């Protein structure tokens, strides 16, 4: 008997800048080429998904996937303020038509980390007209491509855009400011909430937001650390979930879970290393499968149907990936058995690809990509296909 409900969506996720290649007109391209930034390498040609999307979709469908999450590159679609590219829209229309032709359901993210260069230069998410600019873009894309977008995600991980970009300085714009961090988070949530009615006016797809929900814990058992953990939880988790629960926040919520994370006000980074005994990924993240179950319960308080829109491990050892996959899907099955309304699981990532400031070193993919762009499914891709076929996590 399947541990997952009828109609459950199974698939993988990618993002445009991480796989397409040649996205030279956005803030990430500039960040990658700034020697003073945290970026280790350039995204360069990506994995050439811009040209190979049709064969990539066919490969994923052959592995039993019935859904796929991808993003549109804003800087291609709107290369200058208010100037929209007909060629870019035609390209993404071909991409989404090819995806639909495989029988897979599209989850389309409108903003996955990258900003057009012109928007970043004028202040990005802290610009006074940021929400209006984003809403205009969402409305245009929905009007042009709405019939091909059954699921529409406004923003990928708004909390991580704010945290990494404005407090840690690890992502563009490379700022380390505790005040601007919170302002950016407020702007990103506001942008999502403003985009929902703008998209509804142009398209019939179901609208959602994808949030990363780490399981946060205090590094020490003392009052100051507990209080700091609660404050961090508010900024990274509660601000967004509570904000969605009080207004029309959309039709679904994407939950992205990777790790348990310990916070420490005495640490220069505000986070502490995992305690001894936790297995770690290539990213240094602590593997804790039951955290997915816990964070799904927290996300369920929004009252929205849930989809796991990212979950995966960076490792060169594919047996670790299999164990991670099976452990987290078992935790997901427990959450469903406990009454949480989860309707799909999308693994991160379909392919080994560019991993932001870490470059190409971390290997998240079910499918390896050689230097000549040859795709090679790993054993974990076969395990995932078996789970999809049998409906049981291990």
KOLKEKOL-62966 format. One record per residue (C-alpha): x, y, z; residue number from 1. Coordinates in pm, 1 decimal. Layout:
+----------+----------+----------+-----+
:       c1 :       c2 :       c3 : num :
+----------+----------+----------+-----+
:        X :        Y :        Z : NUM :
...
+----------+----------+----------+-----+
END
This chain:
+----------+----------+----------+-----+
:       c1 :       c2 :       c3 : num :
+----------+----------+----------+-----+
:      0.0 :      0.0 :      0.0 :   1 :
:    134.9 :    342.3 :    -93.1 :   2 :
:    244.0 :    571.8 :    187.7 :   3 :
:    152.6 :    867.2 :    -34.6 :   4 :
:   -193.1 :    985.5 :   -148.3 :   5 :
:   -341.3 :    934.2 :   -493.0 :   6 :
:   -232.9 :   1203.5 :   -735.1 :   7 :
:     89.8 :   1269.7 :   -544.9 :   8 :
:    338.5 :   1469.4 :   -751.3 :   9 :
:    693.5 :   1335.8 :   -783.4 :  10 :
:    985.5 :   1506.4 :   -947.0 :  11 :
:   1295.4 :   1720.4 :   -920.3 :  12 :
:   1383.4 :   2088.4 :   -926.9 :  13 :
:   1629.6 :   2319.0 :  -1101.9 :  14 :
:   1673.3 :   2693.4 :  -1137.4 :  15 :
:   1757.7 :   2890.1 :  -1448.1 :  16 :
:   2087.9 :   3042.9 :  -1342.4 :  17 :
:   2215.8 :   2714.9 :  -1204.8 :  18 :
:   2159.0 :   2514.9 :  -1523.1 :  19 :
:   2098.7 :   2735.5 :  -1826.4 :  20 :
:   2438.8 :   2898.9 :  -1870.1 :  21 :
:   2510.9 :   3240.9 :  -2015.4 :  22 :
:   2296.8 :   3450.1 :  -1783.7 :  23 :
:   2527.2 :   3750.4 :  -1808.9 :  24 :
:   2280.5 :   4030.0 :  -1734.6 :  25 :
:   2203.0 :   3962.8 :  -1367.5 :  26 :
:   2347.3 :   4045.8 :  -1026.6 :  27 :
:   2482.0 :   3694.5 :   -974.6 :  28 :
:   2698.5 :   3711.4 :  -1286.5 :  29 :
:   2851.7 :   4032.0 :  -1151.7 :  30 :
:   2896.8 :   3877.8 :   -805.6 :  31 :
:   3068.8 :   3570.2 :   -951.4 :  32 :
:   3316.5 :   3788.4 :  -1136.5 :  33 :
:   3397.5 :   4015.6 :   -843.3 :  34 :
:   3724.9 :   3895.2 :   -684.3 :  35 :
:   3615.8 :   4047.1 :   -351.2 :  36 :
:   3293.4 :   3844.6 :   -331.7 :  37 :
:   3236.0 :   3509.3 :   -163.6 :  38 :
:   3182.6 :   3338.5 :   -501.0 :  39 :
:   3429.5 :   3062.2 :   -585.0 :  40 :
:   3368.2 :   3043.1 :   -958.7 :  41 :
:   3158.4 :   3160.6 :  -1249.0 :  42 :
:   2838.8 :   2985.6 :  -1353.6 :  43 :
:   2970.5 :   3004.5 :  -1710.2 :  44 :
:   2787.4 :   2769.3 :  -1943.9 :  45 :
:   2591.5 :   2604.8 :  -1661.9 :  46 :
:   2501.1 :   2258.3 :  -1783.5 :  47 :
:   2375.5 :   2406.2 :  -2113.7 :  48 :
:   2013.9 :   2340.8 :  -2018.8 :  49 :
:   1920.2 :   2648.9 :  -2222.7 :  50 :
:   1976.8 :   2440.5 :  -2534.5 :  51 :
:   1924.6 :   2087.4 :  -2397.5 :  52 :
:   1596.4 :   2134.9 :  -2210.5 :  53 :
:   1395.7 :   1898.7 :  -2431.0 :  54 :
:   1629.7 :   1603.6 :  -2383.8 :  55 :
:   1656.8 :   1683.4 :  -2012.9 :  56 :
:   1279.1 :   1673.9 :  -1971.7 :  57 :
:   1257.5 :   1348.7 :  -2167.2 :  58 :
:   1521.5 :   1193.6 :  -1941.0 :  59 :
:   1337.7 :   1297.9 :  -1624.2 :  60 :
:   1007.0 :   1166.0 :  -1756.6 :  61 :
:   1175.1 :    833.8 :  -1841.7 :  62 :
:   1270.0 :    806.2 :  -1473.5 :  63 :
:    902.9 :    813.2 :  -1375.9 :  64 :
:    872.8 :   1177.8 :  -1274.1 :  65 :
:    530.5 :   1334.6 :  -1319.7 :  66 :
:    631.2 :   1691.5 :  -1228.6 :  67 :
:    927.2 :   1925.9 :  -1262.2 :  68 :
:   1012.8 :   2258.3 :  -1103.7 :  69 :
:   1212.9 :   2515.7 :  -1298.1 :  70 :
:   1254.5 :   2891.4 :  -1299.6 :  71 :
:   1243.0 :   3169.1 :  -1555.5 :  72 :
:   1538.3 :   3406.1 :  -1577.8 :  73 :
:   1402.6 :   3753.0 :  -1507.9 :  74 :
:   1705.3 :   3926.5 :  -1662.7 :  75 :
:   1639.6 :   3755.7 :  -1996.4 :  76 :
:   1270.5 :   3845.9 :  -1995.1 :  77 :
:   1313.5 :   4208.9 :  -1880.8 :  78 :
:   1666.5 :   4310.0 :  -1985.1 :  79 :
:   1597.1 :   4679.2 :  -1917.8 :  80 :
:   1331.2 :   4848.9 :  -1702.1 :  81 :
:    991.1 :   4794.1 :  -1859.6 :  82 :
:   1149.9 :   4648.8 :  -2176.4 :  83 :
:   1037.3 :   4289.7 :  -2228.7 :  84 :
:   1208.7 :   4051.5 :  -2468.1 :  85 :
:    981.8 :   3877.0 :  -2718.6 :  86 :
:   1261.4 :   3631.2 :  -2794.4 :  87 :
:   1296.6 :   3533.7 :  -2427.9 :  88 :
:    923.2 :   3482.3 :  -2390.7 :  89 :
:    922.4 :   3271.7 :  -2708.4 :  90 :
:   1207.8 :   3063.5 :  -2568.1 :  91 :
:   1031.8 :   2997.6 :  -2238.8 :  92 :
:    709.9 :   2920.7 :  -2423.8 :  93 :
:    900.6 :   2649.1 :  -2610.4 :  94 :
:   1051.7 :   2524.5 :  -2284.1 :  95 :
:    717.1 :   2499.3 :  -2105.3 :  96 :
:    548.6 :   2345.8 :  -2409.9 :  97 :
:    821.2 :   2079.5 :  -2423.5 :  98 :
:    774.9 :   2009.1 :  -2052.8 :  99 :
:    399.9 :   1973.1 :  -2092.4 : 100 :
:    460.8 :   1742.2 :  -2387.4 : 101 :
:    633.8 :   1490.3 :  -2159.5 : 102 :
:    324.0 :   1471.6 :  -1939.1 : 103 :
:    502.7 :   1632.2 :  -1644.4 : 104 :
:    329.3 :   1907.9 :  -1447.0 : 105 :
:    520.2 :   2236.8 :  -1436.2 : 106 :
:    606.0 :   2424.3 :  -1117.7 : 107 :
:    736.1 :   2756.4 :  -1250.6 : 108 :
:    931.7 :   2990.8 :  -1023.5 : 109 :
:    931.4 :   3354.6 :  -1134.4 : 110 :
:   1222.7 :   3469.8 :   -916.4 : 111 :
:   1491.8 :   3223.2 :   -805.8 : 112 :
:   1768.7 :   3437.7 :   -648.0 : 113 :
:   1883.9 :   3632.2 :   -956.7 : 114 :
:   1788.9 :   3994.6 :  -1023.3 : 115 :
:   1830.9 :   4184.7 :  -1349.5 : 116 :
:   2143.8 :   4395.9 :  -1329.2 : 117 :
:   1947.3 :   4719.8 :  -1372.3 : 118 :
:   1720.8 :   4631.4 :  -1079.3 : 119 :
:   2010.3 :   4535.9 :   -852.2 : 120 :
:   2195.4 :   4859.5 :   -932.7 : 121 :
:   1898.5 :   5072.2 :   -827.4 : 122 :
:   1879.0 :   4898.0 :   -488.6 : 123 :
:   1721.3 :   4559.0 :   -555.2 : 124 :
:   1479.5 :   4458.5 :   -282.0 : 125 :
:   1554.2 :   4777.1 :    -87.9 : 126 :
:   1460.0 :   5007.6 :   -376.8 : 127 :
:   1149.0 :   5215.7 :   -300.4 : 128 :
:    963.4 :   5073.9 :   -602.1 : 129 :
:   1087.2 :   4713.9 :   -563.8 : 130 :
:    744.3 :   4564.2 :   -502.2 : 131 :
:    587.8 :   4753.0 :   -793.6 : 132 :
:    869.3 :   4645.4 :  -1028.1 : 133 :
:    835.6 :   4281.1 :   -927.0 : 134 :
:    456.9 :   4289.1 :   -957.2 : 135 :
:    483.0 :   4433.3 :  -1308.7 : 136 :
:    716.4 :   4150.1 :  -1410.4 : 137 :
:    490.2 :   3882.4 :  -1258.3 : 138 :
:    184.2 :   4022.0 :  -1433.5 : 139 :
:    361.4 :   4029.1 :  -1769.6 : 140 :
:    490.4 :   3672.9 :  -1745.6 : 141 :
:    152.5 :   3545.2 :  -1626.4 : 142 :
:    -24.3 :   3716.0 :  -1915.9 : 143 :
:    220.4 :   3572.4 :  -2170.8 : 144 :
:    279.1 :   3222.7 :  -2030.0 : 145 :
:     -2.4 :   3163.6 :  -1782.2 : 146 :
:   -166.1 :   2884.6 :  -1980.5 : 147 :
:    157.6 :   2683.2 :  -1951.5 : 148 :
:    207.1 :   2737.8 :  -1576.9 : 149 :
:    -27.4 :   2514.8 :  -1372.1 : 150 :
:    175.0 :   2593.0 :  -1057.9 : 151 :
:    329.6 :   2937.4 :  -1019.5 : 152 :
:    586.1 :   3011.2 :   -747.8 : 153 :
:    649.8 :   3382.3 :   -698.6 : 154 :
:    979.9 :   3378.2 :   -506.8 : 155 :
:   1223.5 :   3107.4 :   -406.9 : 156 :
:   1337.5 :   3121.8 :    -44.2 : 157 :
:   1278.8 :   3489.0 :     40.1 : 158 :
:   1430.9 :   3434.9 :    385.7 : 159 :
:   1756.0 :   3306.5 :    236.1 : 160 :
:   1774.0 :   3594.9 :    -10.9 : 161 :
:   1753.5 :   3826.6 :    289.5 : 162 :
:   1978.2 :   3623.9 :    521.2 : 163 :
:   2256.8 :   3537.3 :    276.7 : 164 :
:   2250.6 :   3867.9 :     88.1 : 165 :
:   2192.7 :   4126.9 :    357.5 : 166 :
:   2319.6 :   3976.3 :    686.1 : 167 :
:   2584.0 :   3715.0 :    598.4 : 168 :
:   2704.9 :   3880.7 :    276.8 : 169 :
:   2739.4 :   3537.7 :    120.8 : 170 :
:   2511.8 :   3619.1 :   -174.6 : 171 :
:   2446.8 :   3942.7 :   -365.7 : 172 :
:   2446.6 :   4223.8 :   -277.0 : 173 :
:   2707.8 :   4108.3 :    -25.8 : 174 :
:   2580.5 :   4324.9 :    261.9 : 175 :
:   2624.9 :   4247.7 :    633.2 : 176 :
:   2370.2 :   4468.5 :    807.6 : 177 :
:   2123.0 :   4344.5 :   1071.5 : 178 :
:   1877.7 :   4627.4 :    998.8 : 179 :
:   1879.6 :   4588.8 :    620.1 : 180 :
:   1841.0 :   4212.3 :    660.5 : 181 :
:   1503.0 :   4259.6 :    823.1 : 182 :
:   1397.0 :   4529.7 :    578.5 : 183 :
:   1480.8 :   4302.3 :    286.1 : 184 :
:   1277.0 :   4020.5 :    440.3 : 185 :
:    977.4 :   4248.8 :    483.7 : 186 :
:   1007.2 :   4365.9 :    122.3 : 187 :
:   1027.3 :   4010.3 :    -11.8 : 188 :
:    718.4 :   3898.4 :    179.1 : 189 :
:    541.1 :   4212.4 :     61.2 : 190 :
:    643.9 :   4138.0 :   -297.1 : 191 :
:    489.9 :   3791.7 :   -279.6 : 192 :
:    165.8 :   3920.3 :   -128.5 : 193 :
:    139.2 :   4194.1 :   -392.8 : 194 :
:    214.2 :   3950.4 :   -674.6 : 195 :
:    -66.7 :   3710.7 :   -582.5 : 196 :
:   -357.0 :   3932.2 :   -704.0 : 197 :
:   -151.9 :   4052.8 :  -1001.5 : 198 :
:    -99.4 :   3694.1 :  -1116.1 : 199 :
:   -461.3 :   3598.0 :  -1045.2 : 200 :
:   -573.3 :   3874.8 :  -1281.1 : 201 :
:   -374.5 :   3722.8 :  -1568.3 : 202 :
:   -355.5 :   3344.6 :  -1514.7 : 203 :
:   -546.0 :   3052.5 :  -1366.4 : 204 :
:   -247.3 :   2861.4 :  -1227.6 : 205 :
:   -221.9 :   2788.1 :   -857.7 : 206 :
:      4.3 :   3039.4 :   -685.0 : 207 :
:    251.7 :   2966.1 :   -407.1 : 208 :
:    567.4 :   3068.6 :   -225.9 : 209 :
:    869.3 :   2841.8 :   -163.9 : 210 :
:   1028.9 :   2887.0 :    178.4 : 211 :
:   1333.7 :   2716.4 :    322.7 : 212 :
:   1254.3 :   2595.2 :    674.6 : 213 :
:   1562.4 :   2476.4 :    863.6 : 214 :
:   1497.8 :   2319.4 :   1202.0 : 215 :
:   1654.5 :   2579.7 :   1430.5 : 216 :
:   1780.3 :   2497.0 :   1779.6 : 217 :
:   1979.5 :   2685.5 :   2045.3 : 218 :
:   2345.7 :   2589.9 :   2059.3 : 219 :
:   2344.3 :   2602.6 :   2441.3 : 220 :
:   2090.8 :   2545.9 :   2716.3 : 221 :
:   2073.6 :   2896.7 :   2859.8 : 222 :
:   1819.5 :   3178.0 :   2857.8 : 223 :
:   2016.2 :   3411.5 :   2628.3 : 224 :
:   2065.8 :   3142.9 :   2366.2 : 225 :
:   1701.3 :   3034.8 :   2386.2 : 226 :
:   1585.6 :   3393.9 :   2338.1 : 227 :
:   1818.5 :   3443.0 :   2043.8 : 228 :
:   1694.7 :   3121.3 :   1884.1 : 229 :
:   1336.6 :   3244.3 :   1911.9 : 230 :
:   1434.2 :   3574.2 :   1751.0 : 231 :
:   1609.5 :   3400.9 :   1463.6 : 232 :
:   1316.2 :   3165.7 :   1420.4 : 233 :
:   1088.3 :   3466.0 :   1390.8 : 234 :
:   1299.2 :   3622.3 :   1113.6 : 235 :
:   1365.3 :   3302.0 :    916.4 : 236 :
:   1045.2 :   3102.0 :    970.3 : 237 :
:    760.3 :   3272.5 :   1156.1 : 238 :
:    759.3 :   3604.9 :    969.2 : 239 :
:    676.3 :   3427.5 :    645.8 : 240 :
:    445.2 :   3152.5 :    766.4 : 241 :
:    244.4 :   3386.5 :    989.0 : 242 :
:    232.0 :   3643.7 :    709.9 : 243 :
:     80.6 :   3389.0 :    472.0 : 244 :
:   -173.7 :   3271.0 :    726.8 : 245 :
:   -335.1 :   3610.2 :    784.8 : 246 :
:   -407.3 :   3722.2 :    425.4 : 247 :
:   -448.8 :   3572.4 :     78.7 : 248 :
:   -101.0 :   3427.6 :     62.5 : 249 :
:   -177.2 :   3204.2 :   -234.2 : 250 :
:   -304.6 :   2854.4 :   -301.0 : 251 :
:    -16.6 :   2638.8 :   -174.2 : 252 :
:    312.3 :   2655.5 :     12.8 : 253 :
:    644.5 :   2506.3 :    -91.7 : 254 :
:    852.6 :   2366.9 :    195.2 : 255 :
:   1228.3 :   2336.2 :    136.9 : 256 :
:   1419.7 :   2146.9 :    401.6 : 257 :
:   1784.7 :   2047.3 :    416.2 : 258 :
:   1915.0 :   2047.7 :    773.6 : 259 :
:   1900.7 :   2108.0 :   1143.1 : 260 :
:   2088.3 :   2425.8 :   1234.4 : 261 :
:   2210.1 :   2556.8 :   1571.3 : 262 :
:   2209.3 :   2928.9 :   1651.1 : 263 :
:   2443.0 :   3107.1 :   1890.4 : 264 :
:   2446.4 :   3481.5 :   1971.4 : 265 :
:   2813.7 :   3451.9 :   2071.6 : 266 :
:   2918.4 :   3326.2 :   1728.6 : 267 :
:   3049.6 :   3576.4 :   1469.1 : 268 :
:   2829.1 :   3401.4 :   1213.0 : 269 :
:   2532.1 :   3373.2 :   1455.5 : 270 :
:   2530.0 :   2999.6 :   1389.4 : 271 :
:   2721.7 :   2718.9 :   1560.2 : 272 :
:   2882.5 :   2407.9 :   1416.5 : 273 :
:   2669.5 :   2093.3 :   1452.1 : 274 :
:   2739.0 :   1885.5 :   1764.8 : 275 :
:   2960.9 :   1579.2 :   1721.2 : 276 :
:   2786.9 :   1272.9 :   1585.1 : 277 :
:   2573.9 :   1432.5 :   1313.9 : 278 :
:   2657.0 :   1325.5 :    958.8 : 279 :
:   2749.9 :   1628.6 :    747.9 : 280 :
:   2704.7 :   1705.4 :    380.0 : 281 :
:   2958.1 :   1870.8 :    146.9 : 282 :
:   2799.0 :   2198.2 :    254.1 : 283 :
:   2870.5 :   2121.5 :    620.1 : 284 :
:   2499.3 :   2079.9 :    689.8 : 285 :
:   2376.2 :   1841.1 :    959.8 : 286 :
:   2158.4 :   1557.6 :    828.8 : 287 :
:   1844.3 :   1521.3 :   1042.9 : 288 :
:   1555.6 :   1358.7 :    851.3 : 289 :
:   1289.7 :   1399.5 :   1120.6 : 290 :
:   1334.0 :   1776.2 :   1094.5 : 291 :
:   1140.3 :   1756.7 :    767.7 : 292 :
:    843.5 :   1606.0 :    951.8 : 293 :
:    865.9 :   1872.8 :   1223.3 : 294 :
:    882.7 :   2163.4 :    978.1 : 295 :
:    595.3 :   2024.8 :    770.9 : 296 :
:    383.0 :   2031.9 :   1085.0 : 297 :
:    487.7 :   2393.3 :   1142.8 : 298 :
:    409.7 :   2488.0 :    782.8 : 299 :
:     68.3 :   2321.3 :    807.3 : 300 :
:    -37.0 :   2599.2 :   1047.4 : 301 :
:    -76.8 :   2824.6 :    742.1 : 302 :
:   -376.9 :   2615.1 :    635.8 : 303 :
:   -231.7 :   2583.3 :    286.2 : 304 :
:   -172.0 :   2256.8 :     98.2 : 305 :
:    198.4 :   2175.5 :    110.2 : 306 :
:    449.1 :   2058.8 :   -148.2 : 307 :
:    810.3 :   1973.7 :    -66.6 : 308 :
:    965.8 :   2183.0 :   -341.9 : 309 :
:   1330.4 :   2115.9 :   -246.2 : 310 :
:   1508.5 :   1852.3 :    -37.3 : 311 :
:   1843.9 :   1690.4 :   -107.3 : 312 :
:   2206.8 :   1637.6 :    -13.5 : 313 :
:   2540.9 :   1756.7 :   -149.3 : 314 :
:   2770.2 :   1454.4 :   -160.7 : 315 :
:   3008.3 :   1269.3 :   -391.2 : 316 :
:   2897.3 :    941.0 :   -230.1 : 317 :
:   2573.5 :    836.0 :   -396.6 : 318 :
:   2505.2 :    578.5 :   -124.7 : 319 :
:   2475.0 :    875.5 :    112.7 : 320 :
:   2224.8 :   1031.3 :   -125.3 : 321 :
:   2016.5 :    713.9 :   -127.3 : 322 :
:   2016.2 :    702.7 :    253.0 : 323 :
:   1926.1 :   1072.8 :    271.4 : 324 :
:   1646.0 :   1030.1 :     19.5 : 325 :
:   1497.4 :    726.1 :    188.9 : 326 :
:   1526.3 :    876.9 :    536.2 : 327 :
:   1359.2 :   1203.0 :    442.4 : 328 :
:   1083.6 :   1036.1 :    243.2 : 329 :
:   1012.8 :    812.4 :    543.2 : 330 :
:    981.5 :   1129.0 :    754.7 : 331 :
:    751.8 :   1277.5 :    491.4 : 332 :
:    536.0 :    965.5 :    495.4 : 333 :
:    508.0 :    994.0 :    874.7 : 334 :
:    393.8 :   1354.6 :    843.9 : 335 :
:    124.5 :   1252.9 :    596.2 : 336 :
:     13.1 :    968.6 :    824.6 : 337 :
:    -11.0 :   1225.2 :   1105.6 : 338 :
:   -253.5 :   1432.3 :    900.4 : 339 :
:    -34.4 :   1689.3 :    727.1 : 340 :
:   -166.5 :   1775.6 :    379.9 : 341 :
:    141.0 :   1719.2 :    161.1 : 342 :
:     71.3 :   1670.8 :   -207.8 : 343 :
:    410.5 :   1637.7 :   -372.8 : 344 :
:    785.9 :   1594.5 :   -336.4 : 345 :
:   1046.4 :   1753.5 :   -565.4 : 346 :
:   1405.4 :   1648.6 :   -502.0 : 347 :
:   1692.4 :   1895.3 :   -523.9 : 348 :
:   1838.8 :   1860.2 :   -767.8 : 349 :
:   1773.0 :   1694.8 :  -1098.9 : 350 :
:   2135.5 :   1748.8 :  -1205.3 : 351 :
:   2472.0 :   1833.0 :  -1059.7 : 352 :
:   2485.8 :   2205.5 :  -1127.2 : 353 :
:   2617.1 :   2546.3 :  -1020.5 : 354 :
:   2563.1 :   2587.6 :   -646.1 : 355 :
:   2581.9 :   2965.5 :   -608.4 : 356 :
:   2882.1 :   3087.8 :   -405.3 : 357 :
:   3008.1 :   2729.5 :   -370.9 : 358 :
:   3046.2 :   2692.9 :   -747.0 : 359 :
:   3037.3 :   2343.9 :   -900.6 : 360 :
:   3198.3 :   2157.7 :   -608.0 : 361 :
:   2879.4 :   2042.9 :   -424.4 : 362 :
:   2702.1 :   1754.8 :   -597.1 : 363 :
:   2328.4 :   1764.5 :   -534.2 : 364 :
:   2209.4 :   1589.4 :   -850.5 : 365 :
:   2040.8 :   1259.0 :   -915.7 : 366 :
:   2205.2 :   1291.8 :  -1257.0 : 367 :
:   2575.9 :   1363.2 :  -1312.3 : 368 :
:   2687.4 :   1595.5 :  -1592.8 : 369 :
:   3022.7 :   1539.2 :  -1764.3 : 370 :
:   3247.4 :   1813.1 :  -1902.9 : 371 :
:   3101.0 :   1752.0 :  -2248.8 : 372 :
:   2749.3 :   1789.8 :  -2097.1 : 373 :
:   2670.1 :   1418.5 :  -2119.7 : 374 :
:   2402.4 :   1330.7 :  -1862.4 : 375 :
:   2455.9 :   1016.7 :  -1649.7 : 376 :
:   2182.3 :    908.6 :  -1406.8 : 377 :
:   2328.5 :    791.6 :  -1075.8 : 378 :
:   2204.3 :    484.0 :   -886.3 : 379 :
:   2004.0 :    721.5 :   -664.0 : 380 :
:   1799.0 :    819.8 :   -969.9 : 381 :
:   1697.9 :    455.2 :  -1003.4 : 382 :
:   1613.0 :    432.3 :   -634.0 : 383 :
:   1394.7 :    741.5 :   -664.8 : 384 :
:   1224.0 :    589.3 :   -968.3 : 385 :
:   1148.8 :    275.3 :   -767.4 : 386 :
:   1003.3 :    477.8 :   -481.0 : 387 :
:    782.4 :    666.7 :   -726.3 : 388 :
:    669.7 :    339.5 :   -884.9 : 389 :
:    598.8 :    155.9 :   -559.0 : 390 :
:    484.3 :    444.0 :   -343.6 : 391 :
:    692.8 :    341.7 :    -42.6 : 392 :
:    987.0 :    531.9 :    102.0 : 393 :
:   1231.0 :    245.3 :    155.0 : 394 :
+----------+----------+----------+-----+
END
